[in-house]
Amino acid sequence: MNGNGTDRTDGNPETVIVGAGLVGAVTALYLAPRYGPVTLLEKRADPRREPGGQGRSLVVMLSARGWRALSDLGLADDVRRICVPLHARCGHLPDGRTRMTPYGRDGQPIWAVERRRLHHMLLDAAEATPGVRIRFGQRVRSVDLDEPAVLVEDRHGTHRLTCRRILGCDGAHSAARAALEARGARAEVRTLDLAYQEIDVPAGRLDPTITHFWPTGKAMFAAHPLPSGKLSGSLFMRLDGPAPSYAAARGGQDLPEMFTALFPELTGIIPDIAEQLAAKAVSTLTAVRCDRWVWRDTFALLGDSCHAMAPFMGHGMNCGFEDARVLVDCLDAAADGAAGLAAYEKSRTEDADAISLLSYRHYFTMANPPREQTAEEVLRGRLTALFPDRFVPLYERCAFTEESYASILRDDQRLDRLVADLLARHGTELVSAPDDRLRACTPSPISTTATLEDPGCS
C-alpha cells in the first residue's frame, strides 16, 4: 500500500481488517480515504440485526484520546448526543460514608456511552464511507503474512482473499496474531484472577450523573449511568480461592448471600439481585502483551489483539482508537510502508505496556476502602496542592490529555522517588511542615511534569 491509494487490478482490497469491532471500524474509517479500499472481516453476525447485542460490557468510557479519533472522523458531535457526561465518582464505603472524587480538578468529565449504540454508529459510518466493505459471518482461519492473504471460512465454504496489507483488530484471542506468533513473536495471554457479572441497576435510587462504586477489599461493585437514567453495574470478584469468589459459588456457597454480606446497601437498590446473579453470565478478564506488532510492510496488530488490559482505567477502547490514529500518522509520514509500520510499533508498544500496568494497578486502588494515609501519600497530596502545574494527577493526565502513557508512568515514578528523597532528607515531620518550608525543600523541576496517582475508579 502507498499513500496515493493505488487499487489492485484484481479488484481485491488494499487492506483487510480482521475484526469489525469498535477498533476495527475506526481503523477502516481512518484508512479508506487515505489508502484505498478496505474490507472488514467479522466472524460474528451483524450486531445491528441481533437483538440484545453480543454480551459485551454495556458501557465504555470516552476520554480525550477517543474523542480525538472521533473528531478526526467527523463523528464526535453525533456520538456526544448518546453519551452521559460524568464529572466525578462516588465511593460508597463499608462504614456508610461516601467519598466523592472529581475526575478532573477543573471539572472535566469523562463520557459514558453504551457500547452497543457506539458500535452500531461506527459500523453505519464505515458502511457509508466510500471504499469500505464489511463482511459478517467470515471466520479467518489463517493469515499469510508474505503474500499477504487471509483464508476465510463462511457458510459457502473457504476462500482466499489477497490484499496489500492485513490489520488484526480481532481481540484478545486474535486469529491474526497467531500468524505473527508463528514467525517468532512472543505473546502473553493470561486470564486475570478476577471475573465479573453485568448487573442491571434500576433508575431512581442513585445519582445518574456520576459513577458509583462499592469497595470492600475482597470484591467491588461499580455502576455507570446510562442515558435512560438506569445504570450498568458490574460485580467483580476473585475467580478462584475461598469466599467471596466465583469458585466458592460454583462449590455450592450461595452467591446472593455472598453479595448481601458484601454489599448490603445494594440489595435494597437492586430488588431482583438474586435472580440476576443466577441468570447473568460470569465473564473472565483477559490481558494480552505482545512483543511484536508488525511484519515488514504487510501486517500490523491494533487494540486488544496486542494489548488487552483490565478495564479499571477505562482506556482499552481509547488506547485502541489511538492505535488507529498513530498508525495512519506513521504511514503518512514514512517513506514506505515498512518504515511506517516500524514507526507505529516503536511508538505504541511502550505506551501499551504502561497503560496496561496502570489499568491493573488501578483495580486495587479502587477496590480497597480508604485507610489511613502513609507519610508518602500525605506528602504527595501536599505537593499536588502546592504545585498544581508540576504535579498533575495521573488519572487526569491519562483521561484529559494525549500525552504518552509511558511518559506519564515515568513521571509518576519520578514523583515516588522525589517523595522518598524528601522524607529521607528531612524526616516525616516534613509532612506537617508549613507550606513555605515544604516549598523551600522541594527542588525545582529538572525535566517533565511529575504526576500524582488519583485514588478512585473510572
C-alpha positions in Angstrom: 0.0 0.0 0.0 1.2 3.5 -0.7 0.0 7.0 0.1 -1.7 7.5 -3.2 -4.3 4.7 -2.6 -3.5 2.8 -5.8 -6.0 0.0 -6.4 -5.1 -3.6 -7.2 -6.0 -4.6 -10.7 -7.7 -7.8 -9.5 -10.3 -5.9 -7.5 -9.1 -7.1 -4.1 -8.9 -4.6 -1.3 -5.9 -2.6 -0.4 -6.4 -3.5 3.2 -8.1 -6.4 5.0 -9.0 -5.7 8.6 -9.7 -8.8 10.7 -12.4 -7.9 13.2 -15.2 -5.3 12.8 -15.5 -4.3 16.4 -15.0 -0.8 17.7 -11.3 -0.5 16.9 -11.7 -2.3 13.5 -14.4 0.1 12.4 -12.4 3.2 13.5 -9.3 1.8 11.7 -11.3 1.4 8.5 -12.7 4.9 8.7 -9.1 6.3 9.0 -7.6 4.2 6.3 -10.1 4.1 3.4 -10.0 7.8 2.5 -6.1 7.8 2.5 -5.2 4.3 1.2 -8.0 2.9 -0.9 -10.5 0.0 -0.5 -10.8 -1.7 2.9 -12.6 -4.9 3.7 -13.6 -5.7 7.2 -14.0 -9.4 8.0 -16.1 -10.2 11.1 -16.8 -13.8 12.3 -20.0 -12.8 14.1 -23.3 -11.8 12.6 -24.1 -8.2 12.1 -24.8 -6.9 15.6 -27.3 -4.3 14.3 -29.5 -7.2 13.4 -29.0 -9.1 16.6 -31.4 -8.3 19.5 -29.7 -7.6 22.8 -26.2 -7.2 21.5 -23.4 -9.7 21.8 -22.9 -9.9 25.6 -20.1 -7.4 25.9 -19.8 -4.8 28.6 -22.7 -2.4 28.4 -20.8 0.8 28.9 -17.5 2.1 27.8 -15.8 5.4 28.7 -14.6 8.0 26.2 -11.8 10.3 27.2 -9.6 12.7 25.3 -7.8 10.1 23.1 -11.1 8.5 22.0 -12.6 11.9 21.3 -9.6 12.9 19.2 -10.2 9.9 16.9 -14.0 10.6 16.7 -13.3 14.2 15.9 -10.8 13.3 13.2 -13.5 11.1 11.6 -16.3 13.7 11.9 -18.3 11.7 14.4 -17.7 13.5 17.7 -20.9 15.5 17.7 -23.2 12.6 16.8 -21.5 10.4 19.4 -21.7 13.0 22.1 -25.5 13.0 21.8 -25.7 9.4 23.0 -23.2 9.9 25.9 -23.6 10.8 29.6 -21.0 13.2 31.0 -19.6 12.1 34.3 -17.7 14.6 36.4 -17.0 12.5 39.5 -17.0 9.1 41.1 -18.7 8.3 44.4 -17.2 5.7 46.6 -19.8 4.0 48.9 -17.7 2.9 51.8 -18.4 -0.1 54.1 -18.9 2.1 57.1 -21.7 4.0 55.4 -19.8 7.1 54.4 -19.4 8.3 50.8 -16.4 9.7 49.2 -16.7 11.9 46.1 -13.7 12.4 43.8 -13.8 14.6 40.7 -12.4 13.1 37.6 -10.5 16.3 36.9 -9.6 19.3 39.1 -11.1 21.7 36.6 -14.4 19.8 36.4 -13.7 18.0 33.1 -16.0 15.0 32.5 -15.3 11.6 31.1 -18.2 10.3 29.0 -20.1 7.1 29.4 -21.6 5.5 26.2 -23.4 2.3 25.6 -21.0 0.0 23.7 -23.8 -1.4 21.5 -25.0 2.1 20.3 -21.5 3.3 19.7 -20.6 0.1 17.8 -23.7 0.5 15.6 -22.9 4.1 14.9 -19.3 3.2 13.9 -20.5 0.4 11.6 -23.0 2.7 9.9 -20.3 5.3 9.4 -17.9 2.7 8.0 -20.5 1.4 5.5 -21.3 4.9 4.4 -17.6 5.6 3.7 -16.6 5.0 0.0 -14.2 2.1 -0.3 -15.2 0.3 2.9 -16.9 -3.1 2.8 -18.0 -5.1 5.9 -18.5 -8.8 5.6 -20.1 -10.6 8.5 -20.0 -14.3 9.2 -16.4 -14.5 8.0 -14.1 -16.6 10.2 -10.4 -16.1 9.4 -8.7 -19.4 9.6 -5.2 -18.4 8.7 -3.1 -15.4 7.6 -0.3 -15.5 5.1 2.0 -12.6 6.1 4.1 -12.7 2.9 1.6 -12.6 0.0 -0.3 -11.3 2.1 -3.7 -13.1 2.2 -6.3 -14.5 4.5 -8.0 -17.8 4.4 -11.7 -17.2 5.2 -14.5 -19.6 6.1 -18.1 -18.7 5.7 -21.4 -20.6 5.1 -20.3 -21.1 1.4 -17.1 -22.8 2.3 -13.5 -21.5 2.4 -11.8 -19.0 0.1 -8.6 -17.0 -0.1 -8.6 -13.2 -0.1 -5.4 -11.4 -1.2 -4.6 -7.8 -0.4 -1.7 -5.4 0.2 -1.9 -5.2 4.0 -3.6 -7.1 6.8 -4.5 -5.4 10.1 -5.5 -7.6 13.1 -8.2 -5.9 15.2 -9.8 -9.2 16.4 -9.4 -9.0 20.1 -7.6 -10.8 22.8 -7.8 -14.3 21.2 -6.7 -12.9 17.9 -6.5 -15.3 14.9 -4.5 -12.7 13.1 -1.9 -12.5 15.9 -1.3 -16.3 15.6 0.4 -15.7 12.2 2.9 -13.3 13.9 3.5 -15.7 16.7 4.3 -18.4 14.1 7.1 -16.0 12.9 8.6 -15.8 16.4 6.6 -13.0 18.1 6.1 -13.7 21.8 2.6 -13.1 23.1 1.5 -13.5 26.7 -2.3 -14.1 27.1 -3.4 -14.6 30.6 -6.7 -14.8 32.4 -6.7 -12.4 35.4 -7.8 -13.7 38.8 -10.9 -11.6 38.5 -14.3 -12.3 37.0 -17.4 -10.2 36.7 -21.1 -10.2 36.0 -23.1 -7.4 34.4 -25.9 -6.4 36.6 -28.8 -4.0 35.7 -29.3 -1.2 38.3 -32.8 0.4 38.1 -33.2 4.2 37.9 -34.3 6.4 40.7 -32.1 5.2 43.6 -28.6 6.5 42.6 -27.5 9.9 41.2 -27.4 9.3 37.4 -24.8 11.9 36.8 -21.8 10.3 38.5 -20.1 6.9 38.6 -20.7 4.8 41.7 -18.6 2.1 43.3 -18.6 0.0 46.4 -15.1 -1.1 47.5 -14.8 -3.9 50.1 -11.2 -5.1 49.5 -12.5 -8.6 48.7 -14.8 -7.6 45.9 -16.1 -4.5 44.2 -19.3 -3.3 42.6 -19.3 -0.4 40.1 -22.3 1.3 38.4 -22.2 3.6 35.4 -25.2 5.7 34.3 -26.9 5.2 31.0 -28.9 7.9 29.1 -32.1 6.3 30.2 -31.3 7.0 33.9 -30.7 3.3 34.6 -27.2 2.2 35.5 -25.0 -0.6 34.1 -23.5 -2.4 37.1 -20.6 -4.8 37.3 -19.8 -7.2 40.2 -16.1 -8.0 40.3 -14.8 -10.9 42.5 -11.9 -13.3 42.5 -12.3 -16.1 40.0 -10.7 -18.7 42.3 -10.0 -19.1 46.0 -12.1 -19.0 49.2 -15.3 -17.0 49.5 -16.1 -14.4 48.3 -15.2 -15.8 44.9 -16.9 -17.3 41.9 -15.2 -20.6 42.7 -16.9 -20.7 46.1 -20.2 -20.1 44.4 -19.5 -23.0 42.0 -18.7 -25.1 45.0 -22.1 -24.7 46.5 -21.9 -21.5 48.5 -24.9 -19.1 47.9 -23.9 -16.3 45.6 -26.8 -14.0 46.7 -25.8 -14.5 50.3 -22.2 -13.5 49.5 -23.4 -10.5 47.6 -25.7 -9.4 50.5 -22.8 -9.8 53.0 -20.5 -7.7 50.8 -23.0 -5.0 49.6 -26.0 -4.7 52.0 -26.9 -1.3 50.6 -27.2 -2.7 47.1 -29.7 -5.3 48.0 -32.3 -2.6 48.6 -31.3 -0.7 45.4 -31.5 -3.8 43.1 -34.6 -5.7 44.1 -34.0 -8.6 41.7 -30.3 -9.1 42.5 -30.7 -12.8 43.4 -32.4 -13.5 40.0 -29.8 -11.6 38.1 -26.9 -13.3 39.9 -28.4 -16.6 39.0 -29.1 -15.7 35.3 -26.2 -13.4 34.3 -23.1 -15.0 32.7 -19.8 -14.9 34.6 -17.1 -13.4 32.3 -13.4 -13.5 32.8 -10.9 -10.8 32.1 -8.0 -11.4 29.7 -4.7 -9.5 29.5 -2.5 -9.6 26.4 1.0 -8.5 25.9 2.8 -9.0 22.6 6.4 -8.1 21.9 5.9 -7.7 18.1 3.0 -5.9 16.5 4.1 -5.7 12.8 5.5 -7.8 10.0 7.5 -5.9 7.3 5.1 -3.8 5.3 2.2 -6.3 5.2 0.8 -6.7 8.7 0.0 -4.9 12.0 -1.9 -5.5 15.1 -4.1 -2.9 16.9 -6.3 -2.8 20.0 -6.9 -5.8 22.2 -5.2 -8.2 19.8 -1.9 -6.8 21.1 -2.7 -5.1 24.4 -5.9 -6.3 26.0 -6.0 -4.8 29.5 -8.0 -4.7 32.7 -10.9 -2.3 32.3 -10.4 -0.3 35.5 -8.9 2.9 34.0 -11.4 2.9 31.1 -8.7 3.1 28.5 -8.8 -0.1 26.4 -11.0 1.4 23.7 -9.4 4.8 23.9 -6.0 3.2 23.5 -7.2 1.2 20.6 -8.6 4.3 18.8 -5.3 6.0 19.4 -3.5 3.0 17.8 -5.5 3.6 14.6 -4.7 7.3 14.6 -1.0 6.8 15.2 -0.9 4.1 12.6 -2.1 6.4 9.8 0.1 9.2 11.1 3.1 6.9 10.8 2.1 5.7 7.4 1.5 9.2 6.2 4.9 10.4 7.4 7.1 7.4 6.3 8.9 6.9 3.0 7.5 3.4 2.6 5.1 1.0 4.3 7.7 -0.9 6.2 9.1 2.2 7.8 5.6 3.4 8.6 4.7 0.1 10.4 8.0 0.0 12.2 7.5 3.6 13.5 4.0 2.6 14.6 5.3 -0.3 16.6 8.0 1.7 18.2 5.6 4.5 19.1 2.9 2.3 20.7 4.4 -0.7 22.4 5.8 1.1 25.4 2.7 3.1 25.8 0.5 0.0 25.7 2.6 -1.7 28.4 2.3 1.4 30.6 -1.5 1.8 30.4 -1.9 -2.0 30.9 0.1 -1.8 34.1 -1.8 1.3 35.3 -5.1 -0.3 34.5 -4.5 -3.4 36.5 -2.9 -1.5 39.4 -6.0 0.8 39.5 -8.3 -2.1 40.4 -6.5 -2.4 43.8 -6.7 1.4 44.3 -10.4 1.5 43.8 -11.4 -1.9 45.3 -9.9 -1.3 48.7 -11.7 1.1 51.1 -9.6 4.1 52.1 -7.3 3.6 55.0 -5.1 5.9 57.0 -2.7 7.5 54.6 1.0 6.9 54.8 3.5 9.7 55.1 4.4 9.2 51.5 0.7 9.6 50.4 0.1 12.7 52.5 3.3 14.3 51.2 2.2 13.5 47.6 -1.1 15.2 48.2 0.5 18.3 49.7 2.9 18.6 46.7 -0.1 18.4 44.3 -1.8 21.2 46.2 1.3 23.4 46.4 2.5 22.8 42.8 -0.7 22.1 40.8 1.1 22.7 37.4 4.0 20.5 38.3 2.3 17.5 39.9 -0.8 16.6 37.9 -3.0 13.6 39.0 -2.1 10.5 37.0 -5.7 9.8 36.1 -6.2 13.3 34.9 -3.3 13.2 32.5 -4.4 9.8 31.2 -8.0 10.9 30.7 -7.7 14.5 29.6 -4.5 14.7 27.6 -2.9 12.8 24.7 0.4 12.6 26.4 2.3 9.4 26.1 1.2 6.8 28.7 4.8 5.7 29.1 5.9 9.3 29.9 3.0 9.6 32.4 4.1 6.4 34.2 7.8 7.5 34.2 6.8 10.9 35.7 4.7 9.1 38.4 7.8 7.0 39.3 9.9 10.2 39.4 7.4 11.6 41.9 7.7 8.5 44.0 11.5 9.0 44.1 11.1 12.7 44.9 8.8 11.9 47.9 11.1 9.2 49.2 14.1 11.6 48.9 12.3 14.4 50.7 11.4 12.1 53.6 14.9 10.7 53.8 16.4 14.2 53.8 14.0 15.9 56.1 12.2 13.2 58.1 8.4 12.6 58.5 8.0 16.0 60.2 8.1 17.5 56.7 4.6 16.0 56.1 3.1 18.6 58.5 5.6 21.4 57.9 4.3 24.9 56.9 3.8 25.4 53.2 6.7 27.8 52.9 9.1 25.2 54.3 7.8 22.5 52.0 8.2 24.8 49.0 11.7 25.6 50.1 12.6 21.9 50.5 11.2 20.9 47.1 13.8 21.1 44.3 12.9 22.9 41.1 11.8 20.7 38.3 14.6 19.2 36.3 12.6 17.5 33.5 9.0 16.9 32.7 5.9 17.3 34.9 5.6 14.8 37.6 2.2 13.1 38.4 0.2 12.0 41.3 -1.9 8.9 41.3 -5.6 9.7 41.9 -7.4 7.2 44.1 -10.8 6.1 42.7 -12.3 4.3 39.7 -13.3 5.1 36.2 
